[in-house]
Structure formats: structure tokens, C-alpha cells
Amino acid sequence: MSLYLVFDIGNTRLKWAAVESTQNIADRNKKLWAYSGSISNQSFQSPELRAELSDYISKTMPKPDAIGFCCVAASATIDNLRSLFPQWQNLDWKQFTGSSPYEGVRTLYEEPGKLGADRWAALIGARALSNTNTLVVNTGTATTIDLLGGNGVHYGGWILPGLSLMQESLQSNTAQLPLAIRSSTLAAQAKFGTNTNEAITGGCDAAQMGAILRAVYLAKEIHHPVERIWLDGGNAKILATEIKQFPELAALPIEPIEGLVLRGLWAWLLQNL
């Protein structure tokens, strides 16, 4: 049995997980990852906290047979990552990028090298889970929306500010609008706001939902109607609740799933060992 360690270095957090070769890549079990965790990018810049992370991982799990990683953060973060395990010599590190080939999935991106590695990994992760026309939505610092055909073709997608970024930009670039605090009552967002806080959070939600709804219409126009929506990232549950309020979308399988990028890295790593 082999053990593989994967790292997803996003704009805000570094996430990691380890999987055993006996595990099924299409398993949707929430306890899929044998070992997993995350740390903020800001914390990862600290040598002391990196040493703690290295010590924790190396003492929690056996030495992996290979490491796969993708990074959309500053390039210095990659150097910090590669320096994590001096106690594990001769580790096989493999970096995944937007132009990394994967059998069974191809992109129509004009310059694949400029496709975000996290978006590409998420698409591969989605392909490992289903072979239908799929909308892959990652709801992190930015929200990305990508169409993956049942034929394995990535038809492109969109990038827009994530929910928090939208809300923060209104506070930063206006004189009188505050930083909105999201209501714990999700259903309250499906109406016109009757106070400034509701107006901001509801407006940001509506912008996200408008993009998703437009993507579904566009997929139908190009004869690849969406049959499933996967949502990953910190706002996945919020958007999943919102999506189900649209009659055009509610009939679709809509599933928040954690670690779609990590799953894609795992699938890619298996093809490249």
C-alpha cells in the first residue's frame, strides 16, 4: 500500500490531505481523507508555524511515497512548501499547473498555462466523480464557475469576486457602507433587503447566483446542458441553499463537496507516478 500527500495552496489558505492507494477516488465519503488539515497563508509565512506544521504532519502520518501540489499564491510559498520536510529525504515532489495533462480531460482554454491550477484540479476532481455535463463552482476568495462536458472537455468559465471580497470592496470603496454581517438565517437572503446589511449580503448573493444561472443557460445554448452542480469552498453551503430556490436549478443534483481540488491533485498524481 502506498501513501500520497497533496497540497492545495489557495489565495487564503493552504489545505492538505493524505490518501492511501487502496482508497477509491470516486468515494464521496466525508471521511475520505486518511489525514487532512489546513493553515492560513499568513500563518504559513511564519518559520515557527511552518516548523510546527512539518512536525505535526510528520508525526501524524508515515512518510508518503509522493507529494503533489498546486499553488495560486505567491511563488515564495512554493519554496516554503518544499522546505517543510527535511526529516523526509528523497521525497518525490510533483507540481501541478494549469497546463498539466490529464488523460480523459482537456481544456479549450486558449493558453492552458494561464488556467488557474486550482480550477484545473477541481475540474479533474469533478471528472473523477461523474461523467455528466457539470458546472464546477469554487466559492473561495474568488468564485470560479467552469463548464465540464460529459465528454471530458472543459469549455471555459468565469472568475468573479467571492462573497467576502464583494462585501469588503463595498466597505473599502464607499464612504458610508459598512462591512456587512451575514445573517445566520440563510432564507432571509432570498428577498429584497429592508436594511443596509440585508441589502449588501442579499445583493452579493444575487450577483453570484446570477452568474451561476447565466452559466446554466449558456451551457444549454451550446448544447451541453448542465446535469449536475458541484460546489466547493468556504461559501459552498450558502450558495447551495440559494441555488435550490431557483426552479430552473432546483431539479439538478446540487452537492457541496469538500476538497475538490485535493481530489483532482490525487487523480493527477496517480496518472503521473
Secondary structure, 3 states (H helix, E strand, C coil): CCEEEEEEECCCEEEEEEEECCCCCCCCCCCCCCEEEEEEHHHHCCHHHHHHHHHHHHHHCCCCCEEEEEECCCCHHHHHHHCCCCCCCCCCEEECCCCCCECCEEECCCCHHHCCHHHHHHHHHHHHHCCCCEEEEEECCEEEEEEECCCCEEEEEEEEECHHHHHHHHHHHCCCCCCCCCCCCHHHHCCCCCCHHHHHHHHHHHHHHHHHHHHHHHHHHCCCCCCEEEEECCCHHHHHHHHCCCHHHHCCCEEECCCHHHHHHHHHHHHCC
